[in-house]
Amino acid sequence: MKSLLALARLIDAVNDRGAGIAKWAVFLACAISAGNAFVRYGLSISSNAFLEIQWYLFAYCVMLGASQVLRVNEHVRVDILYAWYPTRLKVVVDLLGLTFFLIPVCLFIAWSSMPVFLNMLHSGEMSSNAGGLIRWPAMLTIPLGMGLLVLQAVAEIIKRVAWLAGAFEMDTHYERPLQ
């Protein structure tokens, strides 16, 4: 169990790095947006590349940030009864959701997006907008983000199984402390 928990800590650290990139992507997107507004309205200069880089950065923010949101247990839940469950049942529900929903869906999305990404990479596909950017860096966010989300799901499964076995005390945002 110790080696699995060490793996979970390593995955957490990788996703912490991804979250750091996501934070910088938000900052850069805001700075580029402000700069774009200034040059567009203040100097009457415009570029589609400025607009496109903003959504590229937003894609990195969302796709690299998703695994961190799962790690800190702040993701959206659709089970309205979940808040009323005792902690042990919450952990079991999490295990089932991670194992039978999140991982298969993320793997399918990553697998489905890879041919599109590789095609864009090899062809050098460009945006059809004048002054547009190459598209593969934005498309890369899908398999990359899904891969990181699968890794984080594995880490969360390890932590929850270890907690159920009494070998780990989770630092989570469950309503009651895990003991």
C-alpha positions in Angstrom: 0.0 0.0 0.0 2.9 2.4 0.7 4.2 2.2 -2.9 0.7 2.9 -4.2 0.3 5.9 -1.9 3.7 7.1 -3.1 2.4 6.8 -6.7 -0.7 8.8 -5.7 1.6 11.5 -4.3 3.6 11.6 -7.5 0.4 11.9 -9.6 -0.7 14.7 -7.3 2.6 16.5 -7.8 2.3 16.1 -11.6 -1.2 17.6 -11.5 0.0 20.4 -9.2 2.4 21.4 -12.0 -0.4 21.2 -14.5 -2.5 23.5 -12.3 0.4 25.9 -12.1 0.4 26.0 -15.9 -3.3 26.5 -15.9 -3.0 29.5 -13.5 -0.4 31.1 -15.8 -2.7 30.4 -18.8 -5.5 32.4 -17.1 -3.2 35.3 -16.3 -1.8 35.4 -19.9 -5.2 35.1 -21.4 -6.4 38.1 -19.4 -3.2 40.1 -20.3 -3.6 39.3 -24.0 -7.3 40.1 -23.9 -6.6 43.5 -22.2 -3.7 44.2 -24.7 -5.9 43.2 -27.6 -8.7 45.5 -26.5 -6.2 48.4 -26.1 -4.6 47.9 -29.6 -7.9 47.3 -31.2 -9.8 50.3 -29.8 -6.9 52.6 -28.9 -4.7 52.1 -31.9 -7.2 50.6 -34.5 -4.9 47.6 -35.0 -6.4 44.0 -34.9 -5.1 40.5 -35.2 -7.0 37.2 -35.2 -4.0 35.6 -33.7 -4.6 37.6 -30.5 -8.2 36.3 -30.3 -7.2 32.7 -31.1 -4.3 32.6 -28.6 -6.9 33.6 -25.9 -9.0 30.5 -26.5 -5.9 28.3 -26.8 -4.9 29.5 -23.3 -8.4 29.0 -22.1 -8.3 25.4 -23.4 -5.0 24.8 -21.4 -6.6 26.4 -18.3 -9.6 24.2 -18.4 -8.0 20.9 -19.5 -5.0 21.2 -17.2 -7.1 22.5 -14.4 -9.7 19.7 -14.4 -7.4 17.2 -12.8 -6.5 19.6 -10.0 -10.2 20.3 -9.4 -10.7 16.6 -8.9 -7.6 16.4 -6.7 -8.9 19.0 -4.3 -12.4 17.5 -4.4 -14.1 20.6 -5.7 -15.6 19.1 -8.8 -19.3 19.3 -9.6 -21.4 16.4 -8.3 -24.7 15.5 -9.8 -25.9 13.3 -6.9 -28.2 15.5 -4.8 -28.2 13.0 -2.0 -24.4 12.8 -1.7 -24.3 15.5 0.9 -26.4 13.4 3.3 -24.4 10.3 2.9 -22.1 9.1 5.7 -18.4 9.5 4.9 -17.9 5.8 4.2 -20.7 5.7 1.7 -19.3 8.9 0.1 -16.0 7.2 -0.4 -17.7 4.1 -1.9 -19.7 6.3 -4.3 -16.6 8.1 -5.3 -14.8 4.8 -6.0 -17.7 3.6 -8.2 -17.9 6.9 -10.1 -14.2 7.1 -10.6 -13.8 3.5 -11.7 -16.9 3.0 -13.8 -17.6 6.5 -15.2 -14.8 9.0 -15.1 -11.9 6.7 -16.2 -13.8 5.0 -19.1 -15.2 8.3 -20.4 -11.8 10.1 -20.2 -10.0 7.2 -21.9 -12.6 7.2 -24.7 -12.3 10.9 -25.2 -8.5 10.8 -25.2 -8.5 7.8 -27.6 -11.0 9.5 -29.9 -9.2 12.8 -30.0 -5.7 11.4 -30.7 -6.2 10.8 -34.5 -7.6 14.4 -34.9 -4.6 15.8 -33.0 -2.1 13.7 -34.9 -3.7 14.7 -38.2 -3.5 18.4 -37.2 0.1 18.0 -36.1 1.3 16.2 -39.3 -0.6 18.4 -41.7 0.2 21.7 -39.9 -3.5 22.7 -40.1 -4.0 26.4 -39.7 -7.0 28.4 -38.7 -9.0 29.6 -41.7 -9.0 33.1 -40.2 -6.6 35.6 -41.7 -3.5 35.7 -39.4 -4.8 32.6 -37.6 -2.6 30.1 -35.7 -1.7 26.5 -36.2 -4.4 24.3 -34.5 -2.6 21.4 -33.1 -1.5 23.1 -29.8 -5.2 23.7 -28.9 -6.1 20.1 -29.9 -3.3 18.7 -27.8 -5.2 19.9 -24.7 -7.9 17.2 -25.1 -5.8 14.0 -24.9 -3.3 15.7 -22.5 -6.1 16.9 -20.2 -7.9 13.6 -20.3 -4.7 11.7 -19.6 -4.0 13.9 -16.5 -7.6 13.4 -15.4 -7.3 9.6 -15.7 -4.0 9.7 -13.7 -5.7 11.8 -11.0 -8.6 9.4 -10.9 -6.2 6.6 -10.3 -4.6 8.5 -7.5 -8.0 9.2 -5.9 -8.9 5.5 -6.2 -5.7 4.6 -4.4 -6.4 7.1 -1.6 -9.9 6.0 -1.1 -9.1 2.3 -1.1 -6.3 3.1 1.4 -8.7 5.0 3.6 -11.2 2.2 3.5 -8.4 -0.2 4.5 -7.5 2.2 7.4 -4.0 2.9 5.9 -4.6 6.5 5.0 -6.3 9.6 6.4 -7.6 11.7 3.5 -7.2 15.5 3.5 -10.5 16.2 1.7 -13.4 18.5 1.8 -15.9 15.9 3.0 -18.4 17.5 5.4 -17.3 15.4 8.3 -13.6 14.7 9.0 -12.5 11.3 7.9 -11.2 9.2 10.8 
